[in-house]
Amino acid sequence: MSNKLANESYFVKRLRDSGYNTIKLFNKYSDADNRKWTILIDPQVASVYCTCYEFTDVINDKFVTYFELYDGGRYIPTRYCIDTESIEVILDYLVRFNINNKHPDYGTDKKNKKI
């Protein structure tokens, strides 16, 4: 059975309900590609690409869905992958990586910040 979060509209709705600005970018990957869709989270500040992957794990005989977060290493470690069936887990990771408008350093580049 497919993960409910693999539905792009559901995923985007839940993010928007939680206060995140999102843009649907692409959902026409070929059947041979494990990617289902890609969206942009918080395009005006963090610009995090989120790509949903779905594939069948032949060894364990189960259906696998995971989400890759990528922002070029600015807020999130490069090509960070999350295997979950819960939007709350995704939201928790976004908050941990300071991708929310309530964090005091939100929108600032810590690498170039003068002390």
N, C-alpha and C positions, 0 to 999 in steps of 0.2 A: 504494500500500500504506500502511496506517495505521501510525503511529508506535506502537511497543510501549508507550511511556510513557503513551499516551492511554488505556490501560486503567486505570481507577481503582483496582482491587484490586491490580494489580501495582505501581503508583506508591506506594500506601499501604504495601504490604508492604516495598518497598525502603526507604522512609523509616523505618519502624519497625525494620527490621533494622539501620539506621544509628543507632538510638537516639533518634529523634524521636517524640514523642507526637503523634498525629494523630486527627482526628475527621472522618468522612465527613459532609458537610453536605447536599449536594443533587446529584442526577444525573438529574433528570426534566425537563430543558429541552426545549422544543418542537423539532420537526424544522427549523423556520425559524430557530432560534437557533444560532449557531456554538459556543456553550458546550456542553461535554459534561458536566462535573462540577465541583464546588467542594468543597474540603476545608479544614480548619483545621489548621495546623501549629503545634505548641507552644502549645496553648490557655491554659496557666497563666502564661506569661511574655510571649512575643512576639506571640502570636495573629496569625499571618500567614495570610491567606486565599490559597489557591492555586486558580486556575480554569484548567481546560484548555479550549482553543479548537481546533476543527478546521474547516477549510474547504478548498475546492478553489480554487486559484489559476488562474483561467481564462487569464490572460495567459501564464504560464509553464507551463501544463498540468501542474501537480503538486499533490499533496495536502500541505497545510501544517498542522502542529500547533505550537502554542506555549502557554506557561504564563505566566499573569499572577500576580505576587506583590503583595499589598496588605496593608499594616498601618496605614494612615492616616498614613504618613510618619514613623513612630516610628523604625524601624530601616532600612527600605527606601525608596528614592526612590518617589514616588507612581506607582502603576500600572506597576511594573517588569515588562517582558515578556522572556521567554527562549525562543528558538527552538532546541530541542535534541532529540536522540534518546537522550540519555544521562542517567541519574539522577545520575551523578557530577558533571555540570555543574550540576545543580540543587543538589546537596549543597555544591559549591564556592561557589556564590553565597550559600547560607544561612550558611556559615562566614565568608565575606567580610563579610557584613552582621552578624556577631557573633551569629548565631542558633544558638548551641550552648552547652551547659552547661560548656564548658571555658574560655571566655573570661573574664578577670577582671572585666569590666564587665557580664557577662551578667545580665540582669534588673534593671539599674539604669537610670534615666532620666538620660542624660548632660546633658540640657538643664537639669535642676534640681539637678545635682550641685554642691555647694559645693567651692570650691578652697581 
